Amino acid sequence: MEQRLSAVLAADMVGYARLMELDEIGVLSRQKKYRRELIDPEINRRRGSIIKTTGDGMLATFESVQDAVQCAVKIQQAMSLRETELEADQRIRFRVGINLGDVIFDEGDIFGDGVNVAARLEGLAEPGGVCVSDIVHQAVQDRVDAPFRDMGGQRVKNISRPIRAWHWSPQSGPVRTAPDISLQQRVRFCRSADGTNLAWASTGEGIPVLKAPNWLNHIEYEWTSPVWGDFLSETSQKCQLVRFDQRGNGLSDWDVDDISEDRMIDDMLAVADAAGLGRFGLLGISQGAAFSIRFAARYPDRVKFLVLLGGYVRGRMLRGDAEAEQFYEASRAMVSAGWGSPSPLYRHFFTSCYMPDATPEEGASFDEMQRISASPETALRIMEMNAYVDARLDAQSLQAPTLVLHVKGDLAAPISEGRATAREIPAAAFVELPGANHCMIRGHPGFDEFFQEIGPFLREHSD
């Protein structure tokens, strides 16, 4: 038994069981060909050693981190040019994860935390991509001609600490730079009433505003997202913006027993207290509107005002709308069948509903953030909670000034739900925004208009 520092490369084939079911002989023949002509020669050329192989993957070690990364990138670049004559869901594609750490070598096998992290990074990689740990990225960032994108800290199975990850794929474009104001962010943790650990952060100065959880969050990755980065930057220019990853996703605890409306309110209170907020505003986007309303009704002395964007007071299953119910069932089916799938069907479904005007880069970023922010099981639990949320009675009791904004062509939350929200709140004003996207994205209709509206509102209620 020997322990030494090594770069560990973990790889597996995407959809191996499905591919084998379709064509066992063909898949095995092609896999052997790629091993013989590409994979094994490249590993040998980079002075790597294959420790073991399985039906759908392998573990290899390298003395040099640079060799490990260059080997993985070279293999994935070559693989992206193969099998182009086949349909996308029939192609052999690999995911690769690379980590640097102490590794125990024993009887022809390897063990230890360094190996476990490499395996978890492989699971975070896109099909055809390479995912590396932060220590690997620091070692190679100026030595490898491949643009790695910061995925932020990631919660992975059976590892208690967040793992910061970086990702490359053959289709990677220029790396998007996080806005300068993101440098203010320091991720902190607090505990909710039931002991769940929540990751939160604060940026900007001025009147404090707590952002309620909406769909899936990742307070680090969002900064480099073309969907969220500019929105968060602009908001942080106008106030002290406090954000957190809701339970079950992002950097907060993933393995939680209770995902419910009441726990969301508890979580908002825990973050507000941890951030030292006395009286503050609430920013509720999409599902966050209902949670903001419920929080304000329960803790009226803590809330100065509410800004609600693209929100609703009743979930899809409580609207008596057959089309809304069908959308919910279709969404559940797509998450169950397609979460993390290489098939573009899942991406197209959500992007076309939430951001019909999105560019391919924006749509891909939206899809990736969902994939890396939560497990499919958690996504389904959050989706169910949102479908049955009901904040109508709470809305009727609100006295805090409220600005309700809604995009005219929103498909994910129809503008009729925005108007219904404003009608339920006695002190609400309603603003219709142009556009069709559920999210506010710079360069699309509604983005500039949103900030033109909330600027005077924030100043009015800053005292």
N, C-alpha and C positions, 0 to 999 in steps of 0.2 A: 504494500500500500504506500502510495506516494502522493504528497500534496504540493502543487505548484501553481503559479499564476499562469493562466492560459486564456486565449480568446476562444470562446465556444460559439460554434455556428450550429443552429438548429433549423432544419427545413422539413416541410411536409408538402404533400400534393393536395391541392384544393379539390374538395369533392371526390375523394378517392373512391369511397363506397359507391357513389352514384355512377362514376365513370366505369368502374368494374362491372356493375350491373348491366350497363349498356353494351360493353365490348371488352370482356376480360382479356382475350388473346391480343387484341389490338393494343390495348392500354399497356399491357406488360411488355409487348414487343417494342413499342415506342419508348417506354421508360428505359428499357435496357439499352436501346440505341443512344438515348441522350446521356445516360451514364457513361457509356463507352466512348462516345465521340466528344462530349462536352464537359460533363460535370466532374468525373474522376480525373481527367487530364488537367483541368483547371485547378482543382484542389492540389494535385501533385505539383503543378508548376508554381503554386504559391506556398509551397512547403507545408501544406496542411496534412492532417492524418484523419482518415475516416475511422471513427471509433466503432460505430455500429449503424446498421441500417434496419429499417422496418419496411413493411409493404409499401407504406406511403411516405416515408421520410428517412432522415439520417441525422446523426450527430457527428460533428468534426471539430477538431481542435487545431489551433494555429499558434505558433510562437510569436507572430507579429499581428497586432490588431489591424494594421494597415493592409497586410496580406489578406486577412479574413474579409474585410470590407470590399477590397478590390475584387476578390474572388467572387463574392456574392453578387456584386453589381455586374460583373462581366457575364456571369451565368444568366442572370435575369435579363440582361440586355439581349443576349443571344436567344433565350427562350421566347422573348416577345416577338421575334421574327419568324418563329416556327409555328407550324400548324395553322397558319392564317387561312388556309383553305377550308378549315372546319368551322362549324358554328361555335360561338363563344363558349357555350355551356358544354362543349365536347372537347375543348382543348385541355391539354396538360399544362397546368400552371402551378408554381410553387410559391409558398410563403417562406420567408427567411428571417430569423432573429439572431442577433449577435450580441454577446455580452463579454465583458472582461472580468475575471474574478478568480479566486482560489478554487481549484478543482482537485478532487481526490481521484487518482487513477488507481484502480484495483481490478486485477484479473481481467484486463481487456475492456473494462467499462469505466465510465466517469460518473461522479456523483458530486453533490454539494449545491450550495445556493447559487453559485455562478452558472451552473447548468440549468437550474430551475428557472432563473430569470431569463436566460436565452430562450427557453421553451415558451415562456409567457410572452416574450416579445414577438416570437414567431406568430403567435395567435393574434397579435395586434396588427400585423402587417396586412396590407391589401394583397389580393392575388397578384402575383408578379412583382411584389414589392419586397423591400428590405427594411426591417425595423431594428434600430440599435439603441443601446442604453446610453445615458448621458456621458458616462465615462469613456465609452467607445467614441462617441461623437467628438468629445474634447480632444481625443488623441489623433483623430484623422481629419478634422474639419478643414485644415489648411493643406492637406496632403492628398486628398482624394477629390477628383474632379466630378463630383456628384452632389447636386443640391438636396440636402436633407431638410425636411420641414419639421419644426418643433411641434410635437404632439402634447407637450406639457406633461405633468405628472399623471400616471395611470394607476388605477387600482386593478390588481390582477389576482387571480385565484391563488389561495394558500400562501400569499406573501403579504405581511401586515403593513409594510410601508409602501407609500406611492413610489412608482418607478418612473422616472422621467425618460421619455422615449422620443426618438427622432426617426422620421420615415422618408424613404426614397422609393420612387417607382420609375419605370422607363418613360411614363407619360408626364412626369413631374415638370411643371413649368418653372418660371422664376420663383424663388422663395419669397413669400409675402412677408414684409417686415411689420412687426407689431407697432402701433402708434406710440409716440414718445411717452404719453401719459401712462402707458402700461408699466413703465419702469417704476412708478410709485407703488405698484401692487406688491404686497407681502401677504402670502397666503397664511392664514391662521386657522386654528381649529377650536371649536367649542362643543359642548355637549347639550343635547336637547333633554327634555324632561325624562325621557325613557332611556337615556344613556347613549343615544346615537351620536356619533361624531360627525360634525358638520364642518366643511371647509368654507371659509368666508374671506373676503378681501374688501378693501376700500380704496377708492381713487378719487381725485378731485377735491375741491374745497368749497365751502359755502354751506348752504342749507342742506342738512342731511336727508337723503332719500334712500329708502330700503327697497330693493328690487325683489318682488315676490318670485317664487320659482315658476318657470314656464317650460312645459314639455321636458326636454333634456338639456342639462347644463354642463359646462366644463369651464370653470373660471380662469384657467390658464389657456386652454386651446382657443377659446372664443376670441382672444385678442388677434390672432393671425387668421381668423376666418373672414372672408370677404362679406359674409352675411352679417356678422356681429361686430367685427373690429371697429369699423368707423362709427357705428351706432353707439357703442360703449364709449368711444373717445369723445364724441360730440356731447353725450350726456354728462360725462365727467368734467367737461369744460364749464358746465352750468350749475353743478352742485357737488356735494360729497356723495358719491354713489357707492352704496354698500351692497354687495352681491354675495350669493352663496350657492353652492351646489346642493340641490335638494337631495334628501335621503335616497339612497339606492343608485346614485349616479355621480359622475365626475370624480372628485377627490373625497367626497363624503363617503360614509360607510355604505357598502353595496349590500351586504348581507343583513337585512333588517326584517323584522317580523311584521311590522305594521306600516303600511303605506295608505294613509287616509287623510281626509280633509282636516280632522282634528290634529293629527300629528304635524301637518304642514303649518298650522297656526302656531303650535308649540315651537316648531323649528324657527319660524320667523321671530318669535319672541326671544328665543335663545340667542340668535344672531344679533338682534337689536341690543340686547343687554350686554353681550360680549363686546360690541362695538362702542358701547357707552352712549348710545343714543337716548336722549330724553324724549322730546317730541319731534316727530319727523314726518316726512312725506312718504307715500307709498307709490311705487311704480309697478303696475300690474299689466303684464302683457299676456294675451291669450288666456290660458287657464289661470294665470296669475291675477287676473282681474277679480275672479270669484274669491280667491284666497285673500286678496287685499280687502275686499268688502267684508268678509267674515272677520278678519283681524280687526278692522276699524270698528266694527260693531261690538266686538268683545272687549277691545281696549281703546275706547274713544278718547281717553285722556292722553294717549300716546301719539295719536295721529293728527297731523296738522292739515293734510290734504291728500287727495288721491289723483293720480294720473293713470287712466286706463286706456290701453291701446289694443284694438283687435280682440276685445274680450267678450265675455258672456256671463250671465248669472245662472244659467241652467245648461247642463250638459246635453249632448246630442240625444241621449235616450230619454230625456224629459221634455222634449219640445213638441211631441205629437206630430213629428215630421218624418214621413217614411223615407225620404231621401237622406236625411241626417242619420237615421238608424242604419240605412244601407251603407253609408260612408263608414260608420263605426265598425260594422261587421267586416267590410272590405279591408279596413285598416288593420284589424286584428289578424285577418287571414294573411295579409302581406308581411306583418311582423313575424308571425309564426313560421311562415314558409321561407321568408327571404332575408332575415336579419343577417347581415354579413355575407350574403350570397354574392358571387361574381356576376350574377344575372342583372342586367340593367332594368328589369321590370320593376323591382322594388324601388330603385332610385327614381325612375320615371313617375311612378304613382305618387310618391310623396312630394317630389319637386313640382309636378304639374298642379298639385292641389295647393301647396303652401306658397310656391313661388313660380307662378306660370310665366313670369317675365324674366326668370333667372338666366344668366349665362351658363354655359357648361361648367365653368370653374366654380361659380356660386352654387350650382346644384350639387356638384360633386362634394364640395366642402360641407354643405348641409347634411348630405347623406353620411359622410365620414364622421362628422361630429356625433351624430346619433349612434353610429356603430361603436365608437370607442367610448361613449359616455355611459352606457348601461348595457346590461345583459338583456336578451330578448324577454326573459321572464319578468324582469323589472319593468321593461317598457310596456308590457301587456298590463301589469298591475297599475301603472300610472295612467295608462289609457282608459282602463275601466273606471278608476277613480274620477277622472275628468268627465267621462260620459254621464255620470250620475250626480255630479256636483249640483247643489241647489243653494244659491245665496240670495234668493228673492226676498225672503223675510228680513234678512240682515240688511239688504240694500234699502228697504223701506224705512229703516230706523236711523240711517246715517244722517249726520248733521254737518260733517266735514265738507268743505268745498271740494268739488270733484270735476275733473275735466275728462270727458269721454271722447276718444278719437277713434275713428274707424275708416279703413280704406273702402272706397265705394265698391270695387270689384272683388273683394276678399271672398275666396271660395272656401277656405278652411273654416272661417267663422263669418257667416253672411252679415252684411251691414244691418239687416233687420234685428239681429241679436245685439248689435251695438246700440241701436236706438232703444230696444227693449231695456237694456241696462240703464241708459240715461233716464228713461221714464220711471224706473223703479226708485231712483235715488233723488230725494227731494231737492238737494242743492247742486244737481249736476248740470253742466253745460255740454252740448254735443257739437262735435266738429267732424264734418265729412272730409276725408282726405282723398286725393286722386290716386289712381293706380289699381293694381290687382294683387299685389304681393301681401302675404300675411306678415312678413318681416319687413322692417325698414332698412333698405339697402341703398347706400350712396349711389347716385347716378340713375336711380329709378324714381318714378313719380311717387310722391308722398313723403320722401325722406326730408327734403328741405322744408316742406310745409309743416311737418311734424314739429321740427325744432323752432320754426317761426311761431308756432302756437304755444309751445310749452315755455318758451323763454319769458314772455310777459307774465304768464301764470305763476311761474316759480318766483319771479321778482315780487309779484303782488303778495305772495304768502310767505315771504322769507323772514318776516318779523316774528 
